[in-house]
Amino acid sequence: MSEPENITVVLRALADPTRRAVFERIANSDEITVVELTRGSNVTQGAISQHLKSLKQAGLVSERPEGRNVYYRAQRGGLEPLADWMDHYRVFWRERFTGLRDLLKEIDHE
C-alpha cells in the first residue's frame, strides 16, 4: 500500500466514533479481549468484532489467539502514516505562526 492509501485506510478506520472508542480502549490496555471490549459498552459482540476487523486491516491493532480467547493490542506504528501526514502541516503552521508573531511585534512597536 502506498503512503496516501495508508493514510486513507487509517482515517477511514478512525472516522467511526464507535471504532475510535474501541481503538482507544485497546490503546489504553496492554491486551484486551472481545468479551472485555463488549462489557461496559452498548455494542454487541458481533459489532465489536466487525470494528476490530477494520482496525486490524488498517494496521492499528494486532491479535494474539490463546485458547478460546483472542487478545488485541494496539499495533506499534499503526498511527505513523497519520502522524507523518500531520507533520507536513506542522511545518506549514509553524511558518504561519512565526510570521504572525513577527507581525504582532511590528505592530506593537508602532
JOQUI-V743365 format. One record per pair of residues at least 12 apart in sequence whose C-alpha atoms are under 10 Angstrom apart, sorted by the first residue. I is the first residue (numbers start at 0). J is the second residue. Records with the same first field share a line. If there is no record, write none. Layout:
I->J  J
This chain:
2->80  81  83  84
3->80  81  84
4->80
5->57  58  77  78  79  80  81
6->57  78  79  80  81  82  83  84
7->57  80  81
8->53  54  56  57  58  59  80  81
9->53  54  56  57  58  59  77  78  79  80  81
10->57  78  80  81
11->53  54  57
12->50  51  52  53  54  55  56  57  58  59
13->50  53  54  57  59
15->50
17->40  41  42  46  47  50
18->46  47  49  50  51  53  54
19->50  54
20->36  40
21->33  36  37  40  47  50  51  54
22->36  50  51  54  59  60  71  72  73
23->73
24->36  72  73
25->51  59  60  70  71  72  73  74
26->59  60  71  72  73  74  75
27->72  73
28->71  72  73
29->70  71  72  73
30->61  62  63  69  70  71  72  73
31->62  63  68  69  70  71  72  73
32->62  63  64  68  69  70  71  72
33->45  47  48  51  68  69  70  71
34->47  48  68  69  70
35->70
36->48  71
51->71
54->73  74  77
55->71  72  73  74  77
57->74  77  78
58->73  74  75  76  77  78
59->72  73  74  75  76  77  78  79
60->72  73  74  75  76  77
61->73  74  75  77
62->74
